[in-house]
Amino acid sequence: MILQKLALALFSKNNKVRLLISLLAICFSQSALGDFSSPEALTCEYFSCESVEKETKVVSPEIRDHLKKTLNLKQDVRPFLQSFKAVKNKKVIGYGLIDSHRVRTKNQALLFIFSPSGDIQSIEILAFFEPKEYQPKKSFLNSVKNLGQKMGGEISMQTGATLTSYAVDRARKKASFLFNKLIKPPSTEAENEALSLHQKTSPAGL
């Protein structure tokens, strides 16, 4: 009955009614396709930051070719990488990095939350256009997150969503590689080396 009324309303001569129905159709189509969240808000919320700085990095053809061959990707790696810096007390305390990829026939967008040293802190779903039963569960995302920057390692497959599992793991490897190549602060490695040297030369217990 409701669908019949909507169909009749589409042929209404009242422009306001037709506009309202069109807006409802757009909202319905978006909710059916996927749930969207703001990557800036998710990044800032995770780190309890004061502000977020958005950045776009160029991914060179060499890096794109390397990733495609190494990870056996069917899709080309995008030439631009979108990331977000979480800022607090004028210091960058973390990063968010978006990766969009195809799962079966439709796309999935994930947000990878990184510490300044390159550890994956969290994986959030920004959009998922496949049927809901194939959507990755939070427990699965946590297990993939714990693999960190490893290019290898076995993942625990999500039951009934094998293609999704593989897609998330490839995205994790790709995001970690791109973070280390294009986003990770150069000073972080130097600071870690200095800290390691300090620990070796300092008296025990200090």
N, C-alpha and C positions, 0 to 999 in steps of 0.2 A: 504493500500500500504506500509506504513512504517513497519507494523508488518510483512508483507511478506518479506521485505528486511532484517529485523532483523533475521527472521527464516532462510533465505538462508545464511546469514552471519555466523550463528552458525555452518554450515556445511562447511565453507570455509577451505581450506587447509592452509591459511595464519594464522599462530599462533598469530601474532600481532592483526589481526582483531578479532579472537576468544577471545583473552584476553580482548580487549576493550569492546566487547559485554558482557562478563561476569561481568566486573566491572560496566557497566551501569545497568545490571540486579540487582546487589547487591545494588547499590544506589537507584534504583527504589523501590526495596522491602523494604528498610529501610524507605524511605519517605512515602510509603503507610501504613506502620505499625504504625508509630508515629513520633512525633517531639521531638528531644532530645536537652536538654540544660545542661550546666555544673552546677552542684550544688554548686561547689566552687565559680564559677563566680557570680552566683545569690546571694549567701550569702554575698559575699564581696561587690557586687554592692549595695545591700540594705543598708548596714551599712557604705558604703564608707570607707571600712577598708584598711589597708596596706598589710595584709597577711591573709591567711587562714590555720588553722591547722586541719588536718584530723584525726579523731579518730574512733576506732572501739571498741564498748563495748560488753561484753558478757551478754546476757539476760538469767538469771537463769531459770531452769525448773519451779520453783515455780511462778515466775512472768509471764511466758508464759501461764501456766495453769490458773492462776488468770484472765488474760486478755481474754483468750479464753472463759472461763465460763461467766465472767461478761458482755462481749460484744456480746456473742453468736456468736462467729466467726466460720465459717465453715473451714477456713484454720488454720493451725498451725502457731503460732507466730514464726518468725525467731529467731534463737539462737544468732544472731549477729546484732548489731545496728550500723549503720554508721552515724556519725555526723561531723559537721564542726564548728570550733571556728573562729569567725571574730575578728582579732586583730588590734588594733590601739594604737599607743604610748605605746606599750608593755602591753596593757590591753585588756582583752576579753570584747568586747562590744556587742556581740550577738552570736547566734548559728543557725545552719541549721541542720535539722534532716530529713532523708529520710525514707519514708514508702512506701513499695510496696505491692500491694494487687490485688486480682481478682475482677473485676466488674461484668461481665456476664460470659464470658468464657475466656477472655483475661485480661492481667494485666494492671494496672495503677501505675505509680510511682509519688509520690508527695513530694515536699520539704516544710517542715514547718519551718518558720523563727521565732525564739524565742528571746525574750529579756532575759537578765540574770535572771530576776525575774520569768520567766516562762510564760509570756504573749505571745500569738501568734500574731506576727506582720503581717505576710503574708503567703499565701499558693500558691505555684507555681507548675505548672504541668511540670514534667520532661519527662514523656513519657506516651502516651495513645494509646493502641493498639486496642481498640474497634472502631467501626465506628464513624466518626466525629460528627454525630448528637447526640451521647451520651456523648460527652466530656463536662465536667463541665465548665460553664461560669464564668468569673471573678467576676461578680456580686454575683453569688451563693457562690463562694469561700470566698468572703468578708463577706457574711452573716454567714457562718460557722465559719470563723475566729473570729468573734465578740462574739461567744459563749465561747471562751477562754478555760479554764480548766474544764468547767462543764462536768460532766459525763452524766448528764441528759439534759433537755432542748429540745425544739422542733425546728426542722429546717424547713426552707421554701423550699419545694421540687422544684427542677428544672423541668419544664414542659417537659414531654416526656423522662425523664431520671431518673426515680425513683430509679432504682438499683444503678446508679451512685451517686445519692444523699445520699443514705444510706451508700454506700461504703466510701464516703468522710467523712461523719460524724463519722463513726466507726474509720477511720484512724485518725481523729482529736482527738478523745478520747484516742486512743492507743498512739499516739505521745505525748500527754500531760502527760499521766501517766508515760511513759518511760522517758520523759525529767525530770520530778520531781524525779523519782527514781534513775536514772543513770547519769544524766548530770548536773542538776542544782547545782551550786556551794553551798557548805554547808554554806559559809559565808554570802550568800545573806539573808537567814532567820534571822541570827543573826544581820545583819546590819539593816534590817527592824524593828526588835524588839527594837534595840537601838534608831533608829530614832523615833519610836512611843513613847518610854519612854521619850526621849528628848522633844518631842512636848507636852507631858502631863505635864512635870515639868517646862517648860520654861514659863516666863511671857507672857501674851497675846501680840501679835504683834511682838514678837521677833522670 
